[in-house]
Amino acid sequence: MGIEALARLAEERVDHRFKGLPPDADGLTVGELTAQRRNLFTGGFAPPVLALSAERLEHNLALMETYATRHGLAFAPHGKTSMAPQLFRRQIERGAWGITLAVPHQVRVARRFGVERVFLANELVDAAALKWISAELDADPGFRFVCYVDSVRGVELMDAALRGAARPLDVVVELGAGEGARTGARTEAECAAVADAVAGTRTLRLVGVAGYEGEVPRADPGRVHAWLRRLTALAAGFDRAGRFAGLDEIVVSAGGSAWFDAVADVFAEIPELSCSVVKLLRSGAYVSHDDGHYREVTPFNRVPEEGALEPAFRLWAQVVSRPSPEQAFANAGKRDAAYDLDLPFAQVVRSDGAERPAAGITVTGLSDQHAWLRTADGAALEVGDWVGMGLSHPCTSFDKWQLIPLVEADGTVTDYIRTFF
């Protein structure tokens, strides 16, 4: 079903639902439009339009595949970043163990497109969602699903919803990153109480431990390494206590996009346990990377010898007003650009088919449908010019676009990436 569902994406008709696409493409299928190999700048695309670099996407996919392999990590990239099944497929083809997700709707999307392994980085207590996942497990022996548990109450709710299931639901106890952090049991004693509760059910099976080091308070390398060692010690302690008896493998999982080098370091120290260990990394923002927040926090800044991710997004907008020498307005705003971490960054200007650096041009604010541009003395910018902007935060860039052109360096559009938020 997954391959067929992916193929059917090319049969979807292009119409008013998909902003930025050429108006004269209405009525074509996505596959027909792709076959035309239009140019982003001369093919009728109507800014604002978000473009994803084909070359940089491929580079990022290959780099993280190599990194995970080099460090002996299984990789379940967080799918909530893109919610793009085409990218899920490419990540899996690049060796990913499966896809990490956050909420039940995202699991439904992944299953619709054939994802066979899902790690849900959340405690799932909704009865309807649990019953649906249980039915998926019962219907498909090849489907692997793992989710967090972090409370006895959560275990009780899950157990009540899953009574009568043919297969138990695999769970990992989530260790919280500290007081004031996000989810997770705060102490090892609380984790043990949750594990005891799981052991008292027939509907759940404890398969490991997990957490998110990105929530460590006042995170620095020392604090993050220390918390990760608590996590791995928790796994080893559970194993010594016989909590994983009968398993073929134990799951130990962590890893956002800011500290995966620390995860690699500490997971390499995991001692031999009673069975093999799946050291599951979950970083997701790498797929497009960015020109702001993740450019600053990526672990590759600390380990440059391991490579470097490349920002793959560029948002193109058109200058629609130049009311003064110091100010201009382009037609992309909060509906089009991520702005929760940083404002967009003006990078290049296209005018009369030529591209030049956006020297002296700064994005100072966003309205719903306008970017506010400050222009320094001598900045060359006219009404009608296109401004290419870098973005900060992949997750809130993907979610504003349903169909994203995949663009080669010369502007040729080779595919369209469909998102499901």
ZISUL-V992488 format. One record per residue. N is the residue number from 1. RES is the residue in one letter. SS is DSSP state (@ for helix, = for strand, . for the rest). PHI is phi in radians with two decimals (* if undefined). D_CENTER is the distance of its C-alpha to the mean C-alpha in Angstrom with 2 decimals. Layout:
BEGIN
n->N res->RES ss->SS phi->PHI d_center->D_CENTER
n->N res->RES ss->SS phi->PHI d_center->D_CENTER
END
This chain:
BEGIN
n->1 res->M ss->. phi->* d_center->23.16
n->2 res->G ss->@ phi->-1.10 d_center->19.68
n->3 res->I ss->@ phi->-1.12 d_center->21.14
n->4 res->E ss->@ phi->-1.13 d_center->23.43
n->5 res->A ss->@ phi->-1.12 d_center->20.81
n->6 res->L ss->@ phi->-1.11 d_center->18.88
n->7 res->A ss->@ phi->-1.10 d_center->22.30
n->8 res->R ss->@ phi->-1.23 d_center->23.13
n->9 res->L ss->@ phi->-1.03 d_center->20.40
n->10 res->A ss->. phi->-1.25 d_center->22.83
n->11 res->E ss->. phi->-1.59 d_center->25.57
n->12 res->E ss->. phi->-1.18 d_center->24.14
n->13 res->R ss->= phi->-1.45 d_center->26.47
n->14 res->V ss->. phi->-1.38 d_center->25.59
n->15 res->D ss->. phi->-2.77 d_center->26.96
n->16 res->H ss->. phi->-1.11 d_center->26.72
n->17 res->R ss->. phi->-1.18 d_center->23.37
n->18 res->F ss->. phi->-1.96 d_center->21.53
n->19 res->K ss->. phi->-1.28 d_center->22.14
n->20 res->G ss->. phi->1.55 d_center->22.94
n->21 res->L ss->. phi->-1.39 d_center->24.20
n->22 res->P ss->. phi->-1.06 d_center->27.88
n->23 res->P ss->@ phi->-1.00 d_center->30.23
n->24 res->D ss->@ phi->-1.37 d_center->32.42
n->25 res->A ss->@ phi->-1.55 d_center->29.70
n->26 res->D ss->. phi->-0.91 d_center->30.10
n->27 res->G ss->. phi->1.68 d_center->31.08
n->28 res->L ss->. phi->-1.25 d_center->29.70
n->29 res->T ss->= phi->-1.37 d_center->27.16
n->30 res->V ss->@ phi->-1.04 d_center->23.85
n->31 res->G ss->@ phi->-1.11 d_center->25.30
n->32 res->E ss->@ phi->-1.14 d_center->28.48
n->33 res->L ss->@ phi->-1.14 d_center->26.85
n->34 res->T ss->@ phi->-1.04 d_center->24.77
n->35 res->A ss->@ phi->-1.10 d_center->28.08
n->36 res->Q ss->. phi->-1.28 d_center->29.65
n->37 res->R ss->. phi->0.83 d_center->27.45
n->38 res->R ss->. phi->-1.19 d_center->28.02
n->39 res->N ss->= phi->-1.62 d_center->27.62
n->40 res->L ss->. phi->-1.02 d_center->25.23
n->41 res->F ss->. phi->-1.72 d_center->28.12
n->42 res->T ss->. phi->-2.15 d_center->31.12
n->43 res->G ss->. phi->-1.71 d_center->29.92
n->44 res->G ss->. phi->1.62 d_center->30.13
n->45 res->F ss->. phi->-1.15 d_center->26.62
n->46 res->A ss->. phi->-1.93 d_center->27.08
n->47 res->P ss->. phi->-1.14 d_center->25.24
n->48 res->P ss->. phi->-1.32 d_center->23.05
n->49 res->V ss->= phi->-2.54 d_center->20.68
n->50 res->L ss->= phi->-1.64 d_center->17.19
n->51 res->A ss->= phi->-2.05 d_center->17.18
n->52 res->L ss->= phi->-1.99 d_center->14.69
n->53 res->S ss->= phi->-1.21 d_center->16.64
n->54 res->A ss->@ phi->-1.12 d_center->17.32
n->55 res->E ss->@ phi->-1.20 d_center->18.63
n->56 res->R ss->@ phi->-1.26 d_center->15.97
n->57 res->L ss->@ phi->-1.03 d_center->13.17
n->58 res->E ss->@ phi->-1.08 d_center->15.50
n->59 res->H ss->@ phi->-1.03 d_center->16.25
n->60 res->N ss->@ phi->-1.16 d_center->12.76
n->61 res->L ss->@ phi->-1.03 d_center->12.35
n->62 res->A ss->@ phi->-1.18 d_center->15.86
n->63 res->L ss->@ phi->-1.11 d_center->15.65
n->64 res->M ss->@ phi->-1.26 d_center->13.08
n->65 res->E ss->@ phi->-1.06 d_center->15.03
n->66 res->T ss->@ phi->-1.12 d_center->18.12
n->67 res->Y ss->@ phi->-1.09 d_center->17.01
n->68 res->A ss->@ phi->-1.08 d_center->16.15
n->69 res->T ss->@ phi->-1.11 d_center->19.41
n->70 res->R ss->@ phi->-1.04 d_center->21.44
n->71 res->H ss->. phi->-1.76 d_center->20.64
n->72 res->G ss->. phi->1.16 d_center->21.06
n->73 res->L ss->. phi->-1.82 d_center->17.61
n->74 res->A ss->= phi->-1.35 d_center->16.09
n->75 res->F ss->= phi->-2.24 d_center->12.39
n->76 res->A ss->. phi->-2.16 d_center->10.05
n->77 res->P ss->. phi->-1.01 d_center->6.51
n->78 res->H ss->= phi->-1.26 d_center->4.24
n->79 res->G ss->@ phi->-1.29 d_center->4.42
n->80 res->K ss->@ phi->-1.11 d_center->4.58
n->81 res->T ss->@ phi->-1.05 d_center->2.49
n->82 res->S ss->. phi->-1.86 d_center->5.24
n->83 res->M ss->. phi->0.77 d_center->7.40
n->84 res->A ss->. phi->-2.12 d_center->9.38
n->85 res->P ss->@ phi->-0.99 d_center->11.58
n->86 res->Q ss->@ phi->-1.08 d_center->13.03
n->87 res->L ss->@ phi->-1.32 d_center->10.02
n->88 res->F ss->@ phi->-0.95 d_center->9.73
n->89 res->R ss->@ phi->-1.07 d_center->13.39
n->90 res->R ss->@ phi->-1.16 d_center->13.29
n->91 res->Q ss->@ phi->-1.14 d_center->11.04
n->92 res->I ss->@ phi->-1.18 d_center->13.59
n->93 res->E ss->@ phi->-1.10 d_center->16.36
n->94 res->R ss->. phi->-1.54 d_center->15.37
n->95 res->G ss->. phi->1.67 d_center->16.17
n->96 res->A ss->. phi->-1.10 d_center->13.16
n->97 res->W ss->. phi->-1.07 d_center->14.84
n->98 res->G ss->. phi->-3.11 d_center->12.65
n->99 res->I ss->= phi->-2.17 d_center->9.34
n->100 res->T ss->= phi->-1.50 d_center->8.35
n->101 res->L ss->= phi->-2.43 d_center->8.46
n->102 res->A ss->. phi->-2.11 d_center->10.08
n->103 res->V ss->. phi->-2.42 d_center->12.96
n->104 res->P ss->@ phi->-1.01 d_center->15.50
n->105 res->H ss->@ phi->-0.99 d_center->14.88
n->106 res->Q ss->@ phi->-1.15 d_center->11.48
n->107 res->V ss->@ phi->-1.13 d_center->13.51
n->108 res->R ss->@ phi->-1.08 d_center->16.13
n->109 res->V ss->@ phi->-1.08 d_center->14.05
n->110 res->A ss->@ phi->-1.04 d_center->12.97
n->111 res->R ss->@ phi->-1.17 d_center->16.63
n->112 res->R ss->@ phi->-1.02 d_center->17.99
n->113 res->F ss->. phi->-1.87 d_center->16.52
n->114 res->G ss->. phi->1.47 d_center->17.74
n->115 res->V ss->. phi->-1.24 d_center->15.06
n->116 res->E ss->. phi->-1.65 d_center->17.52
n->117 res->R ss->= phi->-2.25 d_center->15.70
n->118 res->V ss->= phi->-2.23 d_center->13.45
n->119 res->F ss->= phi->-1.93 d_center->12.83
n->120 res->L ss->= phi->-1.65 d_center->12.75
n->121 res->A ss->= phi->-1.48 d_center->12.10
n->122 res->N ss->= phi->-2.94 d_center->14.76
n->123 res->E ss->= phi->-1.41 d_center->18.46
n->124 res->L ss->. phi->-1.88 d_center->19.30
n->125 res->V ss->. phi->-2.17 d_center->22.77
n->126 res->D ss->. phi->-1.34 d_center->23.13
n->127 res->A ss->@ phi->-1.11 d_center->25.96
n->128 res->A ss->@ phi->-1.10 d_center->25.18
n->129 res->A ss->@ phi->-1.14 d_center->21.61
n->130 res->L ss->@ phi->-1.10 d_center->23.02
n->131 res->K ss->@ phi->-1.13 d_center->25.81
n->132 res->W ss->@ phi->-1.14 d_center->23.58
n->133 res->I ss->@ phi->-1.12 d_center->21.49
n->134 res->S ss->@ phi->-1.04 d_center->24.87
n->135 res->A ss->@ phi->-1.12 d_center->26.23
n->136 res->E ss->@ phi->-1.09 d_center->23.40
n->137 res->L ss->@ phi->-1.10 d_center->24.17
n->138 res->D ss->@ phi->-1.17 d_center->27.88
n->139 res->A ss->@ phi->-1.44 d_center->27.63
n->140 res->D ss->. phi->-2.31 d_center->25.54
n->141 res->P ss->. phi->-1.05 d_center->26.62
n->142 res->G ss->. phi->-1.49 d_center->23.85
n->143 res->F ss->. phi->-1.42 d_center->21.03
n->144 res->R ss->= phi->-1.97 d_center->19.65
n->145 res->F ss->= phi->-2.33 d_center->18.03
n->146 res->V ss->= phi->-2.30 d_center->17.62
n->147 res->C ss->= phi->-2.45 d_center->17.01
n->148 res->Y ss->= phi->-1.24 d_center->18.01
n->149 res->V ss->= phi->-2.30 d_center->21.49
n->150 res->D ss->. phi->-2.42 d_center->22.66
n->151 res->S ss->. phi->-2.70 d_center->25.95
n->152 res->V ss->@ phi->-1.11 d_center->29.14
n->153 res->R ss->@ phi->-1.03 d_center->29.02
n->154 res->G ss->@ phi->-1.07 d_center->25.64
n->155 res->V ss->@ phi->-1.04 d_center->27.17
n->156 res->E ss->@ phi->-1.09 d_center->30.17
n->157 res->L ss->@ phi->-1.16 d_center->28.26
n->158 res->M ss->@ phi->-1.12 d_center->26.29
n->159 res->D ss->@ phi->-1.04 d_center->29.56
n->160 res->A ss->@ phi->-1.11 d_center->31.38
n->161 res->A ss->@ phi->-1.29 d_center->28.93
n->162 res->L ss->@ phi->-1.75 d_center->28.86
n->163 res->R ss->. phi->-0.96 d_center->32.63
n->164 res->G ss->. phi->1.63 d_center->33.88
n->165 res->A ss->. phi->-1.17 d_center->30.72
n->166 res->A ss->. phi->-1.34 d_center->31.62
n->167 res->R ss->. phi->-2.02 d_center->28.74
n->168 res->P ss->. phi->-1.22 d_center->27.63
n->169 res->L ss->= phi->-1.59 d_center->24.05
n->170 res->D ss->= phi->-1.36 d_center->22.49
n->171 res->V ss->= phi->-2.34 d_center->21.43
n->172 res->V ss->= phi->-2.15 d_center->20.64
n->173 res->V ss->= phi->-1.32 d_center->22.16
n->174 res->E ss->= phi->-1.59 d_center->19.85
n->175 res->L ss->= phi->-1.57 d_center->21.52
n->176 res->G ss->. phi->-1.16 d_center->20.92
n->177 res->A ss->. phi->-1.45 d_center->20.43
n->178 res->G ss->. phi->2.49 d_center->23.68
n->179 res->E ss->. phi->-1.08 d_center->25.74
n->180 res->G ss->. phi->1.44 d_center->24.07
n->181 res->A ss->. phi->-1.37 d_center->20.55
n->182 res->R ss->. phi->-1.48 d_center->18.26
n->183 res->T ss->. phi->-1.52 d_center->18.76
n->184 res->G ss->. phi->1.90 d_center->20.57
n->185 res->A ss->= phi->-1.12 d_center->24.25
n->186 res->R ss->. phi->-1.39 d_center->25.76
n->187 res->T ss->. phi->-2.22 d_center->28.32
n->188 res->E ss->@ phi->-1.10 d_center->29.03
n->189 res->A ss->@ phi->-1.13 d_center->31.82
n->190 res->E ss->@ phi->-1.16 d_center->29.59
n->191 res->C ss->@ phi->-1.06 d_center->27.23
n->192 res->A ss->@ phi->-1.12 d_center->30.41
n->193 res->A ss->@ phi->-1.15 d_center->31.50
n->194 res->V ss->@ phi->-1.14 d_center->28.28
n->195 res->A ss->@ phi->-1.09 d_center->28.74
n->196 res->D ss->@ phi->-1.07 d_center->32.37
n->197 res->A ss->@ phi->-1.10 d_center->31.44
n->198 res->V ss->@ phi->-1.07 d_center->29.23
n->199 res->A ss->@ phi->-1.08 d_center->32.17
n->200 res->G ss->. phi->-1.46 d_center->34.41
n->201 res->T ss->. phi->-1.93 d_center->32.68
n->202 res->R ss->. phi->-1.83 d_center->32.90
n->203 res->T ss->. phi->-1.68 d_center->29.72
n->204 res->L ss->= phi->-2.14 d_center->27.22
n->205 res->R ss->= phi->-2.28 d_center->26.94
n->206 res->L ss->= phi->-1.35 d_center->25.80
n->207 res->V ss->= phi->-2.12 d_center->23.90
n->208 res->G ss->= phi->2.89 d_center->22.59
n->209 res->V ss->= phi->-2.38 d_center->21.12
n->210 res->A ss->= phi->-2.79 d_center->17.79
n->211 res->G ss->. phi->3.12 d_center->16.50
n->212 res->Y ss->. phi->-2.31 d_center->14.28
n->213 res->E ss->@ phi->-1.21 d_center->16.11
n->214 res->G ss->@ phi->-1.14 d_center->14.31
n->215 res->E ss->@ phi->-1.71 d_center->16.66
n->216 res->V ss->. phi->-1.04 d_center->19.79
n->217 res->P ss->. phi->-1.04 d_center->22.29
n->218 res->R ss->. phi->0.89 d_center->23.39
n->219 res->A ss->. phi->-1.01 d_center->21.06
n->220 res->D ss->. phi->-2.56 d_center->22.67
n->221 res->P ss->@ phi->-0.96 d_center->22.94
n->222 res->G ss->@ phi->-1.13 d_center->25.84
n->223 res->R ss->@ phi->-1.17 d_center->24.45
n->224 res->V ss->@ phi->-1.17 d_center->21.10
n->225 res->H ss->@ phi->-1.06 d_center->23.09
n->226 res->A ss->@ phi->-1.12 d_center->25.50
n->227 res->W ss->@ phi->-1.17 d_center->23.05
n->228 res->L ss->@ phi->-1.07 d_center->21.44
n->229 res->R ss->@ phi->-1.22 d_center->25.04
n->230 res->R ss->@ phi->-1.07 d_center->25.66
n->231 res->L ss->@ phi->-1.10 d_center->22.86
n->232 res->T ss->@ phi->-1.22 d_center->24.30
n->233 res->A ss->@ phi->-1.15 d_center->27.80
n->234 res->L ss->@ phi->-1.08 d_center->26.92
n->235 res->A ss->@ phi->-1.06 d_center->25.97
n->236 res->A ss->@ phi->-1.12 d_center->29.21
n->237 res->G ss->@ phi->-1.15 d_center->31.24
n->238 res->F ss->@ phi->-1.05 d_center->30.05
n->239 res->D ss->@ phi->-1.16 d_center->30.95
n->240 res->R ss->@ phi->-1.07 d_center->34.38
n->241 res->A ss->. phi->-1.41 d_center->35.00
n->242 res->G ss->. phi->1.38 d_center->34.51
n->243 res->R ss->. phi->-1.25 d_center->31.54
n->244 res->F ss->. phi->-1.87 d_center->29.85
n->245 res->A ss->. phi->-1.01 d_center->33.10
n->246 res->G ss->. phi->1.58 d_center->32.88
n->247 res->L ss->. phi->-1.45 d_center->29.31
n->248 res->D ss->. phi->-1.56 d_center->28.61
n->249 res->E ss->= phi->-2.70 d_center->25.57
n->250 res->I ss->= phi->-1.95 d_center->24.11
n->251 res->V ss->= phi->-1.69 d_center->20.39
n->252 res->V ss->= phi->-2.18 d_center->19.54
n->253 res->S ss->= phi->-2.34 d_center->15.91
n->254 res->A ss->= phi->-2.81 d_center->14.23
n->255 res->G ss->. phi->1.94 d_center->11.96
n->256 res->G ss->. phi->-1.56 d_center->9.44
n->257 res->S ss->. phi->-1.74 d_center->9.18
n->258 res->A ss->. phi->-1.85 d_center->12.73
n->259 res->W ss->. phi->-2.34 d_center->14.94
n->260 res->F ss->@ phi->-1.22 d_center->14.09
n->261 res->D ss->@ phi->-1.19 d_center->17.56
n->262 res->A ss->@ phi->-1.16 d_center->19.17
n->263 res->V ss->@ phi->-1.04 d_center->17.55
n->264 res->A ss->@ phi->-1.06 d_center->18.96
n->265 res->D ss->@ phi->-1.05 d_center->22.27
n->266 res->V ss->@ phi->-1.31 d_center->22.80
n->267 res->F ss->@ phi->-1.14 d_center->21.63
n->268 res->A ss->. phi->-1.17 d_center->24.16
n->269 res->E ss->. phi->-1.59 d_center->26.78
n->270 res->I ss->. phi->-1.02 d_center->26.31
n->271 res->P ss->. phi->-1.25 d_center->29.86
n->272 res->E ss->. phi->-1.13 d_center->30.97
n->273 res->L ss->. phi->-1.90 d_center->30.50
n->274 res->S ss->. phi->-1.24 d_center->32.30
n->275 res->C ss->. phi->-2.63 d_center->29.93
n->276 res->S ss->= phi->-1.12 d_center->27.08
n->277 res->V ss->= phi->-2.00 d_center->23.88
n->278 res->V ss->= phi->-1.57 d_center->20.35
n->279 res->K ss->= phi->-1.57 d_center->18.62
n->280 res->L ss->= phi->-1.74 d_center->15.05
n->281 res->L ss->= phi->-1.65 d_center->12.34
n->282 res->R ss->. phi->-2.17 d_center->8.81
n->283 res->S ss->. phi->-1.06 d_center->7.12
n->284 res->G ss->. phi->-2.15 d_center->3.61
n->285 res->A ss->@ phi->-1.19 d_center->4.88
n->286 res->Y ss->@ phi->-1.00 d_center->7.66
n->287 res->V ss->@ phi->-1.05 d_center->7.25
n->288 res->S ss->. phi->-1.96 d_center->8.90
n->289 res->H ss->. phi->0.93 d_center->9.77
n->290 res->D ss->. phi->-2.83 d_center->12.15
n->291 res->D ss->. phi->-1.81 d_center->15.83
n->292 res->G ss->. phi->-2.35 d_center->15.89
n->293 res->H ss->@ phi->-0.97 d_center->14.31
n->294 res->Y ss->@ phi->-1.32 d_center->12.21
n->295 res->R ss->@ phi->-1.08 d_center->15.18
n->296 res->E ss->@ phi->-1.40 d_center->17.27
n->297 res->V ss->@ phi->-1.78 d_center->15.55
n->298 res->T ss->. phi->-0.99 d_center->14.18
n->299 res->P ss->@ phi->-1.03 d_center->16.22
n->300 res->F ss->@ phi->-1.13 d_center->17.54
n->301 res->N ss->@ phi->-1.16 d_center->19.77
n->302 res->R ss->. phi->-1.50 d_center->21.46
n->303 res->V ss->. phi->-2.25 d_center->21.70
n->304 res->P ss->@ phi->-1.06 d_center->22.28
n->305 res->E ss->@ phi->-1.17 d_center->24.20
n->306 res->E ss->@ phi->-1.58 d_center->21.05
n->307 res->G ss->. phi->2.13 d_center->19.80
n->308 res->A ss->. phi->-2.67 d_center->17.72
n->309 res->L ss->. phi->-1.33 d_center->14.49
n->310 res->E ss->. phi->-2.15 d_center->15.31
n->311 res->P ss->. phi->-1.13 d_center->14.09
n->312 res->A ss->. phi->-1.85 d_center->13.69
n->313 res->F ss->= phi->-1.65 d_center->13.93
n->314 res->R ss->= phi->-2.51 d_center->17.39
n->315 res->L ss->= phi->-1.71 d_center->18.63
n->316 res->W ss->= phi->-1.79 d_center->22.25
n->317 res->A ss->= phi->-2.30 d_center->24.68
n->318 res->Q ss->= phi->-1.96 d_center->28.45
n->319 res->V ss->= phi->-1.23 d_center->31.01
n->320 res->V ss->= phi->-2.02 d_center->33.00
n->321 res->S ss->= phi->-2.73 d_center->35.20
n->322 res->R ss->= phi->-2.37 d_center->36.90
n->323 res->P ss->= phi->-1.24 d_center->39.16
n->324 res->S ss->= phi->-2.70 d_center->40.17
n->325 res->P ss->. phi->-1.08 d_center->40.04
n->326 res->E ss->. phi->-1.74 d_center->37.53
n->327 res->Q ss->= phi->-2.49 d_center->35.17
n->328 res->A ss->= phi->-2.59 d_center->33.29
n->329 res->F ss->= phi->-2.32 d_center->30.87
n->330 res->A ss->= phi->-1.95 d_center->28.21
n->331 res->N ss->. phi->-1.64 d_center->26.97
n->332 res->A ss->. phi->-2.18 d_center->23.27
n->333 res->G ss->. phi->-2.40 d_center->22.44
n->334 res->K ss->. phi->-1.11 d_center->20.25
n->335 res->R ss->. phi->-1.32 d_center->19.69
n->336 res->D ss->. phi->-2.11 d_center->18.19
n->337 res->A ss->. phi->-2.14 d_center->16.68
n->338 res->A ss->. phi->-1.11 d_center->14.34
n->339 res->Y ss->. phi->-2.55 d_center->16.94
n->340 res->D ss->. phi->-1.30 d_center->15.86
n->341 res->L ss->. phi->-1.88 d_center->15.73
n->342 res->D ss->. phi->-2.60 d_center->17.93
n->343 res->L ss->. phi->-1.29 d_center->19.84
n->344 res->P ss->. phi->-1.04 d_center->19.35
n->345 res->F ss->= phi->-2.04 d_center->21.33
n->346 res->A ss->= phi->-1.17 d_center->24.13
n->347 res->Q ss->= phi->-2.05 d_center->24.19
n->348 res->V ss->= phi->-2.45 d_center->26.49
n->349 res->V ss->= phi->-2.17 d_center->29.08
n->350 res->R ss->= phi->-1.94 d_center->30.26
n->351 res->S ss->= phi->-2.56 d_center->33.84
n->352 res->D ss->. phi->0.94 d_center->36.25
n->353 res->G ss->. phi->1.44 d_center->33.98
n->354 res->A ss->= phi->-1.91 d_center->33.70
n->355 res->E ss->= phi->-2.06 d_center->30.77
n->356 res->R ss->= phi->-2.49 d_center->31.36
n->357 res->P ss->= phi->-1.08 d_center->29.60
n->358 res->A ss->. phi->-1.46 d_center->29.14
n->359 res->A ss->. phi->-1.14 d_center->31.70
n->360 res->G ss->. phi->1.37 d_center->32.71
n->361 res->I ss->= phi->-2.02 d_center->30.13
n->362 res->T ss->= phi->-2.29 d_center->27.86
n->363 res->V ss->= phi->-1.42 d_center->25.65
n->364 res->T ss->= phi->-1.89 d_center->27.15
n->365 res->G ss->= phi->-3.07 d_center->25.79
n->366 res->L ss->= phi->-2.29 d_center->24.28
n->367 res->S ss->. phi->-1.70 d_center->26.08
n->368 res->D ss->. phi->-0.97 d_center->24.70
n->369 res->Q ss->. phi->-2.24 d_center->25.56
n->370 res->H ss->. phi->-2.36 d_center->26.77
n->371 res->A ss->= phi->-1.77 d_center->25.72
n->372 res->W ss->= phi->-1.50 d_center->28.51
n->373 res->L ss->= phi->-1.99 d_center->29.50
n->374 res->R ss->= phi->-1.72 d_center->32.00
n->375 res->T ss->= phi->-2.05 d_center->34.05
n->376 res->A ss->. phi->-1.31 d_center->36.20
n->377 res->D ss->. phi->-0.96 d_center->39.74
n->378 res->G ss->. phi->1.49 d_center->39.89
n->379 res->A ss->. phi->-1.15 d_center->36.31
n->380 res->A ss->. phi->-1.52 d_center->36.73
n->381 res->L ss->. phi->-2.71 d_center->34.92
n->382 res->E ss->. phi->-2.22 d_center->36.42
n->383 res->V ss->. phi->-0.97 d_center->35.74
n->384 res->G ss->. phi->1.77 d_center->34.12
n->385 res->D ss->. phi->-1.14 d_center->32.20
n->386 res->W ss->= phi->-1.71 d_center->28.50
n->387 res->V ss->= phi->-2.01 d_center->26.33
n->388 res->G ss->= phi->-1.64 d_center->23.12
n->389 res->M ss->= phi->-2.10 d_center->20.73
n->390 res->G ss->= phi->-1.43 d_center->17.84
n->391 res->L ss->. phi->-2.16 d_center->15.10
n->392 res->S ss->. phi->-2.08 d_center->13.53
n->393 res->H ss->. phi->1.52 d_center->10.08
n->394 res->P ss->. phi->-1.03 d_center->7.47
n->395 res->C ss->@ phi->-1.04 d_center->6.26
n->396 res->T ss->@ phi->-1.68 d_center->10.01
n->397 res->S ss->@ phi->-1.71 d_center->10.80
n->398 res->F ss->@ phi->-0.99 d_center->9.27
n->399 res->D ss->. phi->-1.29 d_center->10.70
n->400 res->K ss->. phi->-1.70 d_center->14.14
n->401 res->W ss->. phi->-2.36 d_center->14.69
n->402 res->Q ss->. phi->-1.55 d_center->15.43
n->403 res->L ss->= phi->-2.48 d_center->16.59
n->404 res->I ss->= phi->-1.97 d_center->15.58
n->405 res->P ss->= phi->-1.10 d_center->18.13
n->406 res->L ss->= phi->-1.68 d_center->17.31
n->407 res->V ss->= phi->-2.14 d_center->20.02
n->408 res->E ss->. phi->-1.38 d_center->22.07
n->409 res->A ss->. phi->-1.04 d_center->23.70
n->410 res->D ss->. phi->-1.51 d_center->26.86
n->411 res->G ss->. phi->1.69 d_center->25.21
n->412 res->T ss->= phi->-1.23 d_center->25.41
n->413 res->V ss->= phi->-1.59 d_center->22.84
n->414 res->T ss->= phi->-1.83 d_center->22.16
n->415 res->D ss->= phi->-2.92 d_center->19.71
n->416 res->Y ss->= phi->-2.32 d_center->17.88
n->417 res->I ss->= phi->-1.66 d_center->14.28
n->418 res->R ss->= phi->-1.59 d_center->14.39
n->419 res->T ss->. phi->-1.92 d_center->11.82
n->420 res->F ss->. phi->-2.37 d_center->12.61
n->421 res->F ss->. phi->-1.80 d_center->12.03
END
